[in-house]
Amino acid sequence: MGDPTIRTVAPAEGGVDPVRLELYRLMVRMRVFEKRAYDLFLQNLVKGTSHLALGQEAIAAAYGLAMRADDYTFCTYRGHDHTLARGVPMAPVMAELLGREGGLMAGKGGSMHLTSVEHGVMGSYAIVGAHLPIAAGAAWSAQVRGSGQVAVCFFGDGATNIGAFHEALNLAAVWKLPVVFVCENNLYMEYTPISAVTSVEHPAADRASAYGLDAILVDGNDADVMLEVARETVGSARAGRGPSLVEAVTYRHGGHSRADPAKYRPAEEEQGWLARDPVLTFRATLESAGSASEVLTAIEAEADREIDEATEIAKASPPPPESLVGRDVWSDGGSAWRN
């Protein structure tokens, strides 16, 4: 298995694959959504805090394209992009951030708890790493039922140092579960560099061999390589070859949450990563591969139109009624205590 090296892929020759244009469309939609969420937060319209994934769009978009409609997504509180990647419209996601009745969970979940079972989005989890064993359980269910479904579980670098990470990886490997674990390593936990509290250089990839897995280290800002790896790992899981552990190295453009100005990050480091913005660099790659600038501009204009419309729909949605408090507390949809 050896030491991990960051995977690269040569740009496609002879024009632009329509799938790559769709990948760009997804990334642009995510970018405009997160920017608007930030603007609305500053207007005090987004309730609670929010954790944006500006700069990390290539990872969610690539897996969104590689997954089947009935596959499962499990993600963290930084889950807006992963929700959009599975085909959830912008308006109900934005309405949920605003705490409105028209939201995905009628305003009860908010930014950190996005869920859409209809789209295979099995929840955003606010407790670090809590969803890794749950994703393994969903994969086990798919394996037992012979459904061919795959669970893809996204988590941050900080989760690699907690017990649930190792427990989930070990069981998934032993039972050869159809699950892909994707570490979105943006170099920092909340305020602490992952390198300051981890004994290995690559917190996920360097630990893969302990579970008999290949070390997969990816440039998480390279949309092409992310799509290739997403297709490979999801395909491997679906074919019955067991789990994969991917470490996608990326960088969040802002702080951990909207309350964090991220002053602890060196200016040179920030500038270097901002120059590798995945959306801007992928646009340049597509243009060099033959995509007309007008086509890419049209994709961006459509995303702008969509986010404007979604924002107005979300703002127009009323606050949830008080009766909602007692709904969906138990699996039967009610609130009565059951012995």
C-alpha positions as CSV (number, residue, x, y, z in Angstrom):
1,M,0.0,0.0,0.0
2,G,3.0,2.3,0.6
3,D,3.1,6.0,1.3
4,P,0.1,8.0,-0.1
5,T,0.8,10.4,-2.9
6,I,-1.8,13.0,-4.2
7,R,-3.6,11.6,-7.2
8,T,-3.7,13.6,-10.4
9,V,-5.5,13.1,-13.7
10,A,-4.8,14.6,-17.2
11,P,-7.4,16.9,-18.6
12,A,-9.6,15.4,-21.3
13,E,-8.6,16.0,-24.9
14,G,-10.8,17.0,-27.8
15,G,-13.6,19.1,-26.4
16,V,-15.6,19.1,-23.1
17,D,-17.4,16.1,-21.8
18,P,-21.1,17.0,-20.9
19,V,-20.5,15.4,-17.5
20,R,-17.7,17.9,-16.8
21,L,-20.1,20.8,-17.6
22,E,-22.6,19.3,-15.2
23,L,-19.9,19.1,-12.6
24,Y,-19.2,22.8,-13.2
25,R,-22.9,23.6,-12.9
26,L,-23.1,21.8,-9.6
27,M,-20.1,23.6,-8.2
28,V,-21.4,27.0,-9.4
29,R,-24.8,26.4,-7.8
30,M,-23.0,25.5,-4.5
31,R,-20.9,28.6,-4.6
32,V,-23.8,31.0,-5.2
33,F,-25.8,29.3,-2.5
34,E,-23.1,29.6,0.1
35,K,-22.4,33.2,-0.8
36,R,-26.1,34.0,-0.4
37,A,-26.4,32.1,2.9
38,Y,-23.5,34.3,4.2
39,D,-25.3,37.5,3.0
40,L,-28.5,36.4,4.7
41,F,-26.7,35.5,7.9
42,L,-25.3,39.1,8.1
43,Q,-28.8,40.3,7.7
44,N,-29.8,38.2,10.7
45,L,-32.1,36.1,8.6
46,V,-30.3,32.8,9.0
47,K,-31.2,31.4,12.4
48,G,-28.4,30.1,14.6
49,T,-24.9,29.8,13.2
50,S,-23.9,28.3,9.8
51,H,-20.8,26.4,8.6
52,L,-20.1,27.2,4.9
53,A,-18.2,25.1,2.4
54,L,-16.9,27.9,0.2
55,G,-13.8,26.4,-1.4
56,Q,-14.7,22.8,-0.9
57,E,-17.3,22.5,-3.7
58,A,-15.4,20.0,-5.9
59,I,-15.7,17.2,-3.4
60,A,-19.4,17.3,-2.9
61,A,-20.2,17.9,-6.6
62,A,-18.0,14.9,-7.8
63,Y,-19.6,12.4,-5.4
64,G,-23.1,13.8,-6.2
65,L,-22.5,12.9,-9.9
66,A,-20.9,9.5,-9.2
67,M,-23.7,8.3,-6.9
68,R,-26.9,6.5,-7.8
69,A,-30.3,8.1,-7.0
70,D,-31.0,5.6,-4.2
71,D,-27.5,5.8,-2.6
72,Y,-27.0,7.3,0.8
73,T,-25.2,10.5,1.8
74,F,-24.1,11.2,5.4
75,C,-22.4,14.5,6.1
76,T,-21.4,17.0,8.8
77,Y,-22.9,20.3,9.9
78,R,-21.0,21.7,6.8
79,G,-23.5,20.0,4.7
80,H,-25.3,22.5,2.4
81,D,-23.2,21.5,-0.6
82,H,-23.7,17.8,0.0
83,T,-27.5,18.3,0.2
84,L,-27.6,20.3,-3.1
85,A,-25.3,17.7,-4.8
86,R,-28.1,15.1,-4.4
87,G,-30.6,17.1,-6.3
88,V,-32.4,18.9,-3.5
89,P,-33.7,22.3,-4.8
90,M,-32.3,25.5,-3.4
91,A,-35.5,27.0,-2.1
92,P,-36.3,24.4,0.6
93,V,-32.7,24.3,1.7
94,M,-32.6,28.1,2.0
95,A,-36.0,28.2,3.8
96,E,-34.6,25.7,6.3
97,L,-31.6,27.9,7.0
98,L,-34.1,30.8,7.6
99,G,-36.2,28.6,10.0
100,R,-39.3,28.8,7.7
101,E,-42.2,26.4,7.3
102,G,-41.2,25.8,3.7
103,G,-37.8,24.4,4.7
104,L,-36.7,20.8,4.3
105,M,-37.8,20.0,7.9
106,A,-40.3,22.8,8.1
107,G,-37.7,25.0,9.9
108,K,-37.0,22.6,12.8
109,G,-33.6,21.5,11.7
110,G,-31.8,24.6,10.5
111,S,-28.4,24.8,8.8
112,M,-26.7,22.0,10.8
113,H,-29.4,19.3,10.4
114,L,-30.4,19.1,6.7
115,T,-32.1,15.9,5.7
116,S,-34.0,14.7,2.7
117,V,-34.6,11.0,2.7
118,E,-36.3,11.4,-0.7
119,H,-33.0,12.4,-2.2
120,G,-30.8,10.0,-0.2
121,V,-29.6,12.7,2.1
122,M,-29.7,10.9,5.4
123,G,-28.8,13.8,7.6
124,S,-26.2,16.4,8.6
125,Y,-24.6,15.6,12.0
126,A,-23.6,18.3,14.5
127,I,-21.7,15.8,16.7
128,V,-18.2,15.3,15.2
129,G,-17.9,11.8,13.8
130,A,-21.2,10.5,15.1
131,H,-22.4,9.6,11.6
132,L,-19.6,7.3,10.6
133,P,-21.0,4.2,12.4
134,I,-24.5,5.1,11.2
135,A,-23.2,5.2,7.6
136,A,-21.6,1.8,8.1
137,G,-25.0,0.6,9.4
138,A,-26.8,1.9,6.3
139,A,-24.2,0.1,4.2
140,W,-24.7,-3.1,6.1
141,S,-28.5,-2.8,5.5
142,A,-27.9,-2.4,1.8
143,Q,-25.5,-5.4,1.8
144,V,-28.0,-7.7,3.6
145,R,-30.9,-6.6,1.3
146,G,-28.7,-7.0,-1.8
147,S,-30.0,-3.6,-3.0
148,G,-26.7,-2.5,-4.6
149,Q,-26.9,0.8,-2.7
150,V,-23.7,2.6,-1.5
151,A,-23.3,4.8,1.5
152,V,-21.0,7.8,1.2
153,C,-19.9,9.4,4.4
154,F,-18.2,12.8,4.5
155,F,-16.4,14.1,7.6
156,G,-13.7,16.6,8.5
157,D,-10.1,16.0,9.5
158,G,-10.9,16.4,13.2
159,A,-13.1,13.3,13.1
160,T,-10.1,11.1,12.3
161,N,-8.9,11.4,16.0
162,I,-12.1,10.1,17.6
163,G,-13.1,6.5,18.4
164,A,-16.1,6.4,16.0
165,F,-13.8,6.9,13.0
166,H,-11.7,3.8,13.9
167,E,-14.7,1.7,15.0
168,A,-16.6,2.4,11.7
169,L,-13.5,1.8,9.5
170,N,-12.7,-1.5,11.3
171,L,-16.2,-2.9,11.1
172,A,-16.7,-1.8,7.5
173,A,-13.4,-3.4,6.4
174,V,-14.1,-6.7,8.3
175,W,-17.6,-7.0,6.8
176,K,-16.6,-5.5,3.4
177,L,-19.4,-3.1,3.6
178,P,-20.4,-0.9,0.5
179,V,-19.4,2.4,2.1
180,V,-17.0,5.2,1.0
181,F,-15.5,7.3,3.8
182,V,-14.4,10.7,2.5
183,C,-12.3,12.9,4.8
184,E,-12.6,16.6,3.7
185,N,-9.2,17.7,5.1
186,N,-9.3,21.5,5.1
187,L,-6.2,21.5,7.4
188,Y,-8.0,22.9,10.5
189,M,-10.4,21.5,13.0
190,E,-12.3,24.4,14.6
191,Y,-9.3,26.6,15.3
192,T,-6.5,24.1,15.7
193,P,-4.4,22.8,12.8
194,I,-4.9,19.1,12.4
195,S,-1.1,18.7,12.1
196,A,-0.7,20.0,15.7
197,V,-2.6,17.1,17.2
198,T,-2.0,14.2,14.9
199,S,1.0,11.9,14.8
200,V,0.9,11.3,11.0
201,E,1.1,13.7,8.1
202,H,-2.1,12.6,6.4
203,P,-4.8,12.0,9.2
204,A,-6.9,9.7,7.1
205,A,-4.8,8.3,4.3
206,D,-1.9,7.3,6.5
207,R,-4.2,5.2,8.7
208,A,-5.9,3.3,5.8
209,S,-3.3,0.5,6.0
210,A,-4.3,-0.3,9.6
211,Y,-7.7,-1.6,8.1
212,G,-6.2,-3.2,5.0
213,L,-7.3,-0.4,2.8
214,D,-5.4,1.5,0.1
215,A,-4.2,5.0,1.0
216,I,-6.1,7.4,-1.3
217,L,-4.9,11.0,-1.1
218,V,-6.6,13.4,-3.4
219,D,-6.3,17.1,-4.4
220,G,-9.8,18.1,-3.2
221,N,-9.7,21.3,-5.3
222,D,-9.2,19.4,-8.6
223,A,-12.7,18.7,-9.9
224,D,-11.4,16.2,-12.5
225,V,-9.5,14.1,-10.1
226,M,-12.3,14.2,-7.6
227,L,-14.8,12.9,-10.2
228,E,-12.4,10.1,-11.2
229,V,-11.9,9.0,-7.6
230,A,-15.6,9.3,-6.8
231,R,-16.5,7.0,-9.7
232,E,-13.8,4.5,-8.7
233,T,-14.6,4.3,-5.0
234,V,-18.4,4.2,-5.4
235,G,-18.1,1.7,-8.2
236,S,-15.8,-0.5,-6.1
237,A,-18.2,-0.5,-3.2
238,R,-21.1,-1.3,-5.5
239,A,-19.2,-4.2,-7.0
240,G,-18.8,-5.8,-3.5
241,R,-15.1,-5.0,-3.0
242,G,-15.7,-3.3,0.3
243,P,-15.0,0.2,1.7
244,S,-12.7,2.9,0.6
245,L,-11.1,5.7,2.7
246,V,-10.4,8.9,0.7
247,E,-8.6,11.9,2.0
248,A,-9.4,15.0,-0.1
249,V,-7.1,17.9,0.8
250,T,-8.9,21.2,0.5
251,Y,-9.3,24.6,2.2
252,R,-12.3,26.5,3.5
253,H,-12.3,30.1,2.3
254,G,-13.7,31.4,5.6
255,G,-13.7,30.6,9.3
256,H,-15.0,27.4,10.9
257,S,-18.4,29.1,11.3
258,R,-19.8,32.5,10.7
259,A,-18.6,33.5,14.3
260,D,-15.0,32.7,13.4
261,P,-12.9,35.4,11.5
262,A,-10.1,32.8,11.1
263,K,-7.3,35.1,12.1
264,Y,-5.2,32.1,13.2
265,R,-4.4,31.1,9.6
266,P,-1.2,32.6,8.1
267,A,-2.0,35.2,5.4
268,E,0.4,33.5,2.9
269,E,-1.3,30.2,3.4
270,E,-4.7,31.7,2.8
271,Q,-3.6,33.6,-0.3
272,G,-2.0,30.4,-1.8
273,W,-5.2,28.4,-1.4
274,L,-7.5,31.2,-2.6
275,A,-5.4,31.2,-5.8
276,R,-6.4,27.5,-6.2
277,D,-10.1,28.3,-5.9
278,P,-11.8,25.0,-7.3
279,V,-14.6,26.9,-9.1
280,L,-12.3,29.4,-10.9
281,T,-9.6,26.9,-11.7
282,F,-12.1,24.4,-13.1
283,R,-13.6,27.1,-15.3
284,A,-10.2,27.8,-16.7
285,T,-9.6,24.1,-17.3
286,L,-12.9,23.8,-19.2
287,E,-12.1,26.8,-21.3
288,S,-8.7,25.4,-22.2
289,A,-10.3,22.1,-23.1
290,G,-12.6,23.8,-25.6
291,S,-15.6,25.0,-23.7
292,A,-17.0,28.3,-25.0
293,S,-16.9,31.1,-22.5
294,E,-20.5,31.9,-23.3
295,V,-21.6,28.4,-22.3
296,L,-19.9,28.7,-18.9
297,T,-21.3,32.2,-18.4
298,A,-24.8,31.0,-19.1
299,I,-24.4,28.3,-16.5
300,E,-23.3,31.0,-14.0
301,A,-26.2,33.3,-15.0
302,E,-28.7,30.4,-14.5
303,A,-27.3,29.7,-11.0
304,D,-27.7,33.4,-10.1
305,R,-31.3,33.4,-11.3
306,E,-32.0,30.2,-9.3
307,I,-30.5,31.5,-6.1
308,D,-32.4,34.8,-6.4
309,E,-35.7,32.9,-6.9
310,A,-34.9,30.5,-4.0
311,T,-34.2,33.4,-1.7
312,E,-37.5,35.1,-2.4
313,I,-39.4,31.9,-2.0
314,A,-37.6,31.2,1.3
315,K,-38.3,34.8,2.6
316,A,-42.0,34.5,1.7
317,S,-42.4,31.3,3.6
318,P,-44.0,31.8,7.0
319,P,-42.5,30.8,10.4
320,P,-43.5,27.3,11.4
321,P,-46.6,27.0,13.6
322,E,-46.2,26.1,17.3
323,S,-48.0,22.8,16.7
324,L,-44.9,21.7,14.8
325,V,-43.1,21.3,18.1
326,G,-44.9,18.0,18.9
327,R,-44.5,16.5,15.4
328,D,-41.9,14.0,14.3
329,V,-40.5,13.4,17.7
330,W,-41.0,9.6,17.5
331,S,-40.9,7.4,14.5
332,D,-44.7,7.3,14.2
333,G,-44.7,11.0,13.6
334,G,-46.2,11.9,17.0
335,S,-44.9,13.2,20.3
336,A,-46.6,10.8,22.8
337,W,-44.2,9.0,25.2
338,R,-44.1,5.3,24.5
339,N,-43.1,2.7,27.1
